[in-house]
C-alpha cells in the first residue's frame, strides 16, 4: 500500500474505532475523540481515573476525550477501568488500581513513525497494537526490571507490588528483555581544588567471570513469561487458555472483537465521490 493510502486508512480506522469505543462508554451516544500526534486520548472510562501533570499538583479527574501527554502519571480507582486510544491506531487498557507514567506518545504521519512507551508503576495493562507500522518506530511497556516491546500484536502485562511481573501474548510476538539501569545525566567538570598529595597507583584486579545481566526472550502467541522481583525471568511457556479466562481477559477480548467488527464495517463501506 502506498504511503498516502496507508495514512488515509490509518486516520479512518482511528476515528472509526474511537467512535465505536466511545459508544461503549456512553450507551448509544457516540462521541468523536480527536487525538494529537503527541498525545493519547481517553476513549473509554468505567468508574474514575486521575491524571497528574509532571511537576504539578493536584491530580485532575479524567473523562472521555481527556488527553494524556508524555510525563503524565495516570491512576485508576477501585472498580474502575480505562482505555487510551493512541494516535496511530493502537489501544491501551488499564484495570482497577493501576498506575503508570506515559513516557512517550509520538506519531509522525508523513514518515509513518511511532514512538509509544509507558512505564507501569502498579497493576494490569492490556495492549492492542496496530500492525500498520511493522518496521518503523517502537511500542514498549516497561516495568522496573523488564521491557516488553512489539510491532503489532495483542498482549497483557501484570505488575505486582513486589516488582514481579507477568507477560501473556495472545497474538503476534513480544520481545521481553531485562531493563538495564538508565544512564545517569552527564556531570559537569569537577571544581578546581588546591594542590594536595596524590596517592600512588593501586593494583588492578585481574579478569574475572561476568554474570549474564541482560537477557532477551521472544514470547510467541499463547505464551507467557514471568519476571521475578530480582529481574530474572523464566523461559517462555504455553499457558492454559481456559484457565486464563477471567473477567479482565473476557472484558478486553469483547472490546477487541468490537474494534475488529468496526474495522471490517469501515473497510466494506462503498466509496463516495
C-alpha positions in Angstrom: 0.0 0.0 0.0 1.3 3.4 -0.9 2.1 5.9 1.9 -0.8 8.3 1.2 -3.2 5.4 1.1 -1.9 3.9 4.3 -2.1 7.2 6.1 -5.7 7.7 4.9 -6.7 4.2 6.1 -4.9 4.9 9.5 -6.8 8.1 10.1 -10.1 6.4 9.1 -9.6 3.4 11.3 -8.5 5.6 14.2 -11.6 7.8 14.1 -13.9 4.8 13.4 -12.5 2.8 16.3 -12.8 5.8 18.6 -16.4 6.3 17.6 -17.1 2.6 18.3 -15.3 2.7 21.7 -16.9 5.9 22.8 -20.3 4.4 22.1 -19.5 1.6 24.5 -18.7 4.2 27.2 -21.8 6.3 26.7 -24.6 3.9 25.7 -26.0 4.9 22.3 -24.5 8.3 22.0 -21.2 8.2 20.2 -18.5 10.8 20.9 -15.8 11.7 18.5 -12.4 11.9 20.1 -9.6 13.8 18.4 -6.1 12.7 19.1 -3.0 14.8 18.6 0.2 13.3 17.3 2.0 13.8 20.7 -0.8 12.5 23.0 -3.2 9.7 23.8 -6.9 10.2 24.4 -9.3 8.6 26.9 -11.7 6.6 24.7 -13.4 4.6 27.4 -13.8 5.1 31.2 -15.6 2.9 33.7 -15.5 4.4 37.2 -12.8 7.0 38.0 -9.3 7.8 37.0 -7.0 10.7 37.7 -4.0 12.4 35.9 -1.1 14.2 37.5 0.8 16.6 35.3 4.6 16.4 35.5 5.7 18.6 38.4 2.2 19.9 39.1 -0.4 19.4 41.9 -3.1 18.3 42.4 -4.4 15.4 40.4 -7.2 16.1 38.0 -10.0 13.7 37.1 -10.0 12.1 33.7 -13.1 11.9 31.4 -13.9 10.8 27.9 -11.7 12.7 25.4 -9.1 13.8 28.0 -5.6 13.8 26.6 -2.5 12.2 28.1 0.9 13.5 27.2 4.5 12.4 27.9 5.4 12.9 31.5 1.8 12.5 32.8 1.1 10.0 35.6 -2.3 8.2 35.5 -4.0 6.0 38.1 -7.4 4.2 38.1 -9.7 3.9 41.1 -11.1 0.9 42.8 -13.5 -0.9 40.5 -12.5 1.3 37.5 -11.2 0.6 34.0 -9.7 2.9 31.4 -8.9 2.8 27.7 -6.5 5.1 25.9 -6.6 5.4 22.2 -3.2 6.2 20.6 -2.7 8.4 17.6 -1.5 5.5 15.3 -4.5 3.3 15.9 -3.4 1.2 19.0 -5.2 0.9 22.3 -4.1 0.5 25.9 -6.5 -0.6 28.6 -5.8 -0.4 32.4 -7.6 -2.4 35.1 -8.6 -1.0 38.5 -6.0 0.2 41.0 -3.4 0.6 38.2 -0.9 3.4 37.8 1.5 4.3 35.1 3.6 7.0 33.5 3.3 8.0 29.9 7.0 8.2 28.8 6.4 8.8 25.1 3.5 9.2 22.8 4.6 10.4 19.4 3.3 9.8 15.9 4.7 11.2 12.6 2.2 10.6 9.9 4.4 11.7 7.0 7.3 9.4 7.9 5.0 6.6 9.3 6.9 6.5 12.5 5.5 5.9 16.0 7.1 6.1 19.5 4.9 4.8 22.2 6.3 3.9 25.7 4.7 3.6 29.1 6.2 2.8 32.4 4.0 0.7 34.7 4.0 1.6 38.3 1.5 -1.0 39.5 -1.4 -3.0 38.1 -2.6 -4.5 34.9 -2.4 -3.3 31.2 -3.8 -4.8 28.0 -2.2 -3.7 24.7 -3.8 -4.0 21.3 -1.0 -2.8 19.0 -1.7 -1.6 15.4 0.1 -3.6 12.7 0.2 -0.6 10.3 3.8 0.2 11.4 5.8 -3.0 11.0 9.2 -1.6 10.6 9.5 1.9 11.8 9.2 3.2 15.4 8.6 1.4 18.6 5.9 0.4 21.1 7.0 -0.7 24.6 5.7 -1.2 28.1 8.3 -1.3 30.8 8.4 -2.3 34.4 11.2 -1.6 37.0 13.1 -4.7 35.8 11.9 -5.5 32.2 10.8 -4.1 28.9 8.2 -5.7 26.6 8.4 -4.3 23.1 6.3 -5.1 20.0 5.4 -4.0 16.5 1.9 -5.4 16.0 0.2 -7.7 18.5 -2.1 -8.2 21.4 -0.7 -8.9 24.9 -1.1 -8.1 28.5 1.2 -7.3 31.5 0.7 -7.5 35.2 3.0 -5.7 37.6 2.8 -6.7 41.3 3.8 -4.6 44.4 7.0 -6.6 44.8 8.0 -5.6 41.3 7.5 -9.1 39.9 5.6 -9.1 36.5 3.9 -11.4 34.1 3.5 -11.0 30.3 1.0 -13.1 28.3 0.9 -12.8 24.5 -2.3 -13.6 22.6 -1.4 -12.7 19.0 2.0 -11.9 17.3 5.3 -11.8 19.2 6.7 -9.7 22.0 10.3 -9.2 22.8 10.8 -9.1 26.5 14.2 -8.1 27.8 15.9 -7.1 31.1 15.6 -3.4 31.7 19.1 -2.1 32.4 19.9 0.8 34.7 19.3 4.1 32.9 22.3 6.2 32.1 22.8 9.0 34.6 22.8 12.6 33.4 26.2 13.9 32.3 28.1 15.6 35.0 29.8 19.0 34.6 33.5 19.5 35.1 34.7 18.9 38.6 35.6 22.1 40.5 39.2 23.0 40.8 40.9 22.2 44.1 44.0 23.4 45.8 47.2 21.3 45.3 47.3 18.2 47.6 49.3 15.0 47.8 48.1 12.2 45.4 48.2 8.6 46.4 50.3 6.2 44.4 48.9 3.7 41.9 46.9 0.8 43.2 47.0 -2.8 41.7 44.3 -3.6 39.2 42.2 -6.7 39.7 42.7 -9.4 37.0 40.0 -10.7 34.7 37.0 -12.4 36.3 33.9 -14.2 35.1 31.0 -11.8 34.3 27.5 -12.9 35.1 24.8 -12.5 32.4 23.0 -9.3 33.5 20.9 -8.9 30.3 18.5 -11.4 28.9 16.2 -11.3 25.9 13.3 -13.6 25.1 10.9 -13.7 22.1 7.4 -14.6 23.5 5.1 -16.0 20.9 1.3 -16.3 20.6 -0.4 -18.0 23.6 2.9 -18.0 25.6 3.7 -16.5 29.0 6.8 -15.3 30.7 7.2 -14.5 34.4 9.7 -11.9 35.6 10.8 -12.3 39.2 11.2 -9.4 41.6 15.0 -9.6 41.2 14.8 -9.1 37.5 15.5 -12.7 36.4 12.9 -14.5 34.2 11.5 -17.9 33.4 11.7 -19.3 29.9 8.5 -18.6 27.9 5.9 -21.4 28.2 2.4 -22.0 26.9 -0.4 -21.0 29.2 -3.8 -22.7 29.7 -6.3 -20.8 27.6 -9.3 -21.8 29.6 -7.7 -21.1 33.0 -6.7 -17.6 31.7 -10.3 -16.5 31.0 -11.0 -14.3 34.0 -13.3 -11.2 33.9 -10.4 -8.9 32.9 -9.5 -11.1 29.9 -13.1 -11.5 28.8 -13.7 -7.8 29.0 -10.7 -7.0 26.8 -11.4 -9.7 24.3 -15.0 -8.4 23.9 -13.7 -4.9 23.2 -11.2 -6.2 20.7 -13.9 -8.1 18.8 -16.0 -4.9 18.7 -13.0 -3.0 17.3 -12.4 -5.7 14.7 -16.1 -5.6 13.6 -15.8 -1.8 13.3 -12.7 -2.1 11.1 -14.5 -4.6 8.8 -17.5 -2.4 8.6 -15.4 0.6 7.6 -13.4 -1.3 5.1 -16.6 -2.7 3.5 -18.3 0.7 3.1 -18.8 1.7 -0.5 -16.6 4.5 -1.8 -18.2 8.0 -2.1 -17.4 10.6 -4.7 
